[in-house]
């Protein structure tokens, strides 16, 4: 199978992903950041009545929290990205990649057919999949490890 066919045909839930950090949207920014640190996660999915309502990422910490007086005490709903772009579990990997590329995202939530949160696919989950399944295409290895240039490059 080619890389193009794989990302077009393989469902996004086939990727190896960590369990998500899921919290209610009523908690404070401090609680969310604390849980992200505890779980060593770069994102948190926020929900209202069991449904995805937002996402908060490490990028948000840097742009919306650091250096802002009182930001940690605000409810996360004030700073999260509301109604984030998402994919469904049966969607191909390609859909997640397209959302990431188009929106500049590194994290895309995955929902089941009833729109319940399953997990979140990260850019590095996709890279790991590609390296695991297509190492000979994506790793930049010289064809002959004993082949050494006779002159320095660029010199």
Secondary structure, DSSP 8 states (H G I E B T S, - for coil): --HHHHHHHSBGGGS------EEETTSBHHHHHHHHHHHT-SEEEEEETTEEEEEEEHHHIIIIITT-TTGGGSBHHHHSEES--EEETTSBHHHHHHHHHHHT-SEEEEE-TTSBEEEEEEHHHHHHHHHHH-HHHHS---S-TT---SS-TT-
